[in-house]
Amino acid sequence: MTIGLTGATGFIGGKIIDLALRRGHEIVAFTRDPRRAIPGCEMRPFSLEKAPDITGCEALIHLAGESVVGVWTAAKMRRITESRVLGTRRIVEAIHAATVKPEVLLCGSAIGFYGDRGDEELTETAPAGTGFLAETTQAWEREALNMECASGSAEVGATTATTPNSARPRVVLLRTAIVLGAHGGALPLMARPFRLGLGGPLGDGHQWVSWIHLDDLAQLALFAIENLDVRGPLNGSAPWPVRNADFTRALARTLHRPAFLRVPAFALRTALGGFAHELLDSKRVLPAAALNYGFGFRFPELAPALANLLG
């Protein structure tokens, strides 16, 4: 299968490319700078200004978007929203314009869709939450679902979209949790203060943290495009979320460091503004759809995942 992939030079995209090439797929890598070659891939440009050339792509994985990590200034928040909404719109425009359309569009999304939900168990049937990322993610998903819905609208909280037009690709919305990897993403940033003996819970530590090992996420993305039954929202999260205090203890044990310096919530809000919500909000997300489709997680529990990545 020839897979078109945006965000190809990113942390998650690179892992998917590696796995897909080893499985015998061909990759068309879409990036802002196609002169930056990726071994084994055909390079094509991608921007927010015009629809990309998806000729020959039998499947599309759309991951491109501004990182949410950092201080949320007004300009940062605007980039987060525009990169997701406009980027997805350009992908959908390319599909509409294509003479031969891809069979599937897997659109990156995020568990930010659910907002701050306390102890509630959140499967793909849970309704959307509130807040900046929840609203951004809903707009992001609506753009992707325009591909499947003849009316151009869809119910994004449901397990499946409305009945698809057979001439259009099925759409999978990969709602990704915190992705743990050894050489990118959140984990190296989390581990740094622990290595210095300065780690500890964030806020009261009671908030739920949903996470997934990078290997499992890459496997799940390819599972979704290779299996014709997979459609609609798909939580990219491990089956066993943990509270922040438990995550902290597990990380400290793995690194053989103490973890007693609690970071007050007010300090995070002062330093990071709106991004502090992503560290303090509680999202107890369960991968019900993935398990129902028969996907097997290699790292369902946190301690073995951390040992694999940091041990």
C-alpha positions in Angstrom: 0.0 0.0 0.0 1.2 3.5 -0.8 0.6 5.7 2.3 0.7 9.5 2.3 1.9 10.9 5.6 1.9 14.5 6.8 4.0 15.4 9.8 6.5 13.0 8.4 9.5 14.5 10.1 7.9 14.5 13.5 8.3 12.2 16.5 5.2 10.1 15.8 5.5 10.3 12.0 9.1 9.0 12.0 8.1 5.9 14.0 5.1 5.2 11.7 7.4 5.5 8.6 9.9 3.1 10.1 7.3 0.5 10.9 5.4 0.9 7.6 8.5 0.5 5.5 9.5 -2.7 7.4 6.0 -4.0 6.6 6.5 -3.4 2.9 4.4 -0.3 2.5 5.6 2.6 0.3 5.6 6.1 1.9 4.9 9.5 0.4 6.2 12.0 3.0 4.6 15.4 3.0 6.6 18.1 4.7 7.0 21.9 4.7 10.5 21.4 3.2 10.5 18.4 0.8 14.2 18.9 0.2 14.7 17.4 3.6 15.0 13.8 2.4 13.7 10.8 4.5 15.3 7.5 3.5 13.0 5.2 1.7 10.3 7.9 1.1 9.1 10.0 -1.8 9.0 13.6 -0.7 6.2 16.1 -1.5 5.4 19.6 -0.1 2.6 20.3 2.4 1.4 23.7 3.5 -1.7 25.5 4.8 -2.0 27.5 1.6 -3.0 24.9 -0.9 -4.1 21.3 -1.2 -1.2 18.8 -1.6 -0.7 16.4 -4.5 -1.9 13.1 -3.2 -1.7 11.3 -6.6 -1.0 7.6 -6.0 -1.8 7.6 -2.3 -4.0 4.6 -1.3 -4.2 5.8 2.3 -3.5 9.1 4.1 -2.3 9.6 7.6 -2.5 13.3 8.6 -0.5 14.2 11.7 0.8 17.7 10.9 0.1 20.4 13.5 1.7 23.0 15.8 2.9 21.4 19.1 0.7 22.2 22.1 3.8 22.2 24.4 4.9 25.7 25.6 3.4 28.9 26.9 0.0 29.5 25.4 0.2 33.1 24.1 -2.6 34.4 21.9 -0.3 33.8 18.9 0.6 30.2 20.0 -3.1 29.3 20.4 -3.9 30.7 17.0 -1.2 28.6 15.4 -2.4 25.5 17.3 -6.0 26.0 15.9 -5.1 27.1 12.4 -2.5 24.4 11.8 -5.0 21.7 12.6 -8.2 23.1 11.1 -6.6 24.5 7.9 -4.2 21.6 7.5 -7.1 19.1 7.6 -9.1 21.2 5.3 -6.3 21.1 2.7 -6.2 17.3 2.9 -9.9 17.0 2.4 -9.7 19.4 -0.5 -7.0 17.2 -2.1 -9.2 14.1 -1.6 -12.2 15.8 -3.2 -10.0 16.9 -6.2 -8.4 13.5 -6.7 -9.6 11.4 -9.6 -8.6 8.2 -7.8 -9.3 8.7 -4.1 -7.5 7.1 -1.2 -9.3 4.3 0.6 -8.9 5.7 4.1 -8.0 9.0 5.8 -6.6 8.6 9.3 -6.6 12.0 10.9 -4.6 12.7 14.0 -6.7 14.1 16.9 -6.3 14.2 20.6 -7.9 13.2 23.9 -8.1 17.0 24.5 -11.5 16.4 22.8 -12.9 15.2 26.2 -11.8 18.1 28.3 -11.4 17.9 32.1 -13.6 15.0 33.3 -12.5 14.0 36.7 -12.9 10.2 37.4 -15.2 9.6 34.5 -14.2 6.7 32.2 -14.0 8.1 28.7 -14.5 5.8 25.7 -15.1 6.9 22.2 -18.9 7.3 22.8 -18.3 10.0 25.5 -19.4 13.5 24.5 -17.0 16.4 23.9 -15.8 18.5 26.7 -15.2 22.2 27.1 -12.1 24.4 26.9 -9.7 25.6 24.3 -8.3 22.2 23.2 -11.7 20.5 23.4 -13.1 23.1 21.1 -10.1 23.0 18.8 -10.2 19.3 18.5 -13.9 19.3 17.7 -13.3 21.8 14.9 -10.3 19.6 13.7 -12.4 16.5 13.6 -15.3 18.2 11.8 -13.0 19.1 9.0 -12.0 15.4 8.6 -15.5 14.1 8.8 -16.5 16.4 6.0 -14.9 13.7 3.9 -17.5 11.1 4.8 -20.7 13.1 5.2 -22.6 14.1 2.2 -24.1 17.1 4.1 -20.6 18.2 5.2 -21.4 17.8 8.9 -21.2 14.9 11.4 -21.7 14.0 15.1 -18.1 13.9 16.4 -19.0 12.2 19.8 -20.3 9.1 18.2 -18.5 5.8 17.7 -19.1 6.0 13.9 -19.8 8.8 11.5 -23.0 8.9 9.4 -23.4 6.5 6.5 -20.4 7.1 4.2 -20.6 7.7 0.5 -19.0 4.6 -1.1 -16.9 6.9 -3.4 -15.3 8.6 -0.4 -12.7 7.2 2.0 -13.5 6.0 5.4 -12.3 8.3 8.1 -10.5 7.3 11.4 -10.0 9.9 14.1 -7.0 8.9 16.2 -7.4 10.6 19.5 -3.9 10.4 20.9 -3.0 10.5 24.6 0.4 11.5 25.9 2.9 9.6 23.8 5.9 8.1 25.6 9.1 7.6 23.6 12.7 7.5 24.5 14.0 10.2 22.1 11.1 12.6 21.7 7.7 13.8 22.9 6.9 14.4 26.5 8.9 11.7 28.3 12.5 13.2 28.0 11.0 16.5 29.3 9.3 14.8 32.2 12.4 12.7 33.1 14.8 15.7 33.2 13.8 17.1 36.6 13.6 13.6 38.0 17.2 12.9 36.9 18.2 16.0 38.9 16.3 14.8 42.0 13.7 17.6 41.5 10.7 15.5 40.4 7.3 15.3 42.0 3.5 15.3 41.4 1.8 18.2 39.6 -0.9 20.0 41.6 -2.6 17.6 44.0 -1.6 14.6 41.8 -5.1 13.2 41.8 -5.7 13.9 38.1 -5.8 11.0 35.7 -3.0 10.7 33.1 -3.8 8.8 29.9 -0.7 7.7 28.0 0.5 5.4 25.2 3.9 3.9 24.3 5.1 5.2 20.9 5.4 1.6 19.5 1.8 0.9 20.3 0.6 4.2 18.8 2.5 3.5 15.5 1.1 -0.1 15.4 -2.4 1.2 16.1 -2.2 3.8 13.3 -1.2 1.1 10.7 -3.8 -1.3 12.2 -6.5 1.3 11.6 -5.6 1.8 7.9 -5.1 -1.9 7.2 -8.4 -3.0 8.7 -11.5 -2.1 6.7 -13.8 -2.2 9.8 -12.1 0.5 11.7 -13.9 3.8 11.3 -14.7 6.9 13.4 -13.1 7.9 16.7 -10.3 5.7 18.0 -8.7 6.5 21.3 -4.9 6.2 21.0 -4.3 5.5 24.7 -3.1 2.5 26.8 -5.8 0.4 28.6 -4.5 1.4 32.0 -4.4 5.2 32.7 -2.9 6.2 36.0 -3.2 9.2 38.4 -0.5 11.8 38.2 0.9 10.8 41.6 1.2 7.2 40.5 2.8 8.2 37.2 5.3 10.2 39.2 6.2 7.3 41.5 6.6 4.9 38.6 8.9 7.4 36.7 10.9 8.0 39.9 11.3 4.2 40.5 12.4 3.6 36.9 15.1 6.4 37.2 16.1 5.4 40.8 15.4 9.0 41.9 13.3 10.6 44.6 10.0 12.3 43.8 8.9 14.5 46.7 8.9 18.0 45.3 5.3 18.7 44.5 4.7 21.4 41.9 1.8 23.7 43.1 -1.0 24.2 40.6 -0.7 28.0 40.9 2.9 27.9 39.9 2.1 25.9 36.7 -0.7 28.4 35.8 1.6 31.3 36.4 4.4 29.9 34.3 2.5 28.2 31.5 -0.9 30.0 31.3 -3.5 27.9 29.5 -1.1 25.0 28.8 -1.2 24.3 32.6 -4.7 22.9 32.1 -3.2 20.1 30.0 -1.0 19.1 33.0 -3.7 19.5 35.6 -6.8 18.4 33.9 -8.0 14.8 34.5 -8.7 12.6 31.5 -9.3 8.9 32.2 -9.4 7.7 28.6 -10.0 4.0 27.7 -9.3 2.5 24.2 -12.6 0.7 24.0 -12.8 0.8 20.2 -9.2 -0.5 19.7 -9.9 -3.4 22.0 -13.2 -4.2 20.4 -11.5 -4.3 17.0 -9.0 -6.8 18.4 -5.9 -4.6 18.7 -3.4 -6.0 21.1 -1.3 -3.5 23.1 2.4 -4.5 23.7 2.6 -2.1 26.6 -0.8 -1.9 28.4 0.7 -0.9 31.8 2.9 2.0 32.7 5.8 0.4 34.6 6.9 -2.0 31.8 6.5 0.9 29.3 8.8 3.1 31.3 11.3 0.3 31.8 11.4 -0.4 28.1 12.0 3.3 27.3 14.2 4.4 30.2 15.5 1.2 31.8 
